[in-house]
Amino acid sequence: MKSRNSRSVDLAATASGWTFLTNHTHILVVLAKDPSARIRDLADEVGITQRAVQRILAELTEEGILKVRKEGRRNTYTINRRARLRHPLESRHTIGELLDLLG
């Protein structure tokens, strides 16, 4: 039986190794559903390494897209839904609009 992580990777591989959304977006989609998801859970769900998740979380936090609150030994993430998408082609739209579309 395959693990959840290998299943995610296999799904991505069937699309010639690329997807329409970035791993940053995938992380946000998971956190929108479960704001206290662990790094291990994010990695399994998205199909990337825990180190890659840590890097993405740091980047999203630096950009002001995520706010991290420590609750005991766990983190809870709040998404800044008003943040604008970064690429000029999409910059008139917000993170919240994207998450609403994907949710």
Secondary structure, 3 states (H helix, E strand, C coil): CCCHHHHHHHHHHCCCCCCCCCHHHHHHHHHHHCCCCCHHHHHHHHCCCHHHHHHHHHHHHHCCCEEEEEECCEEEEEECCCCECCCCCCCCCEHHHHHHHHC
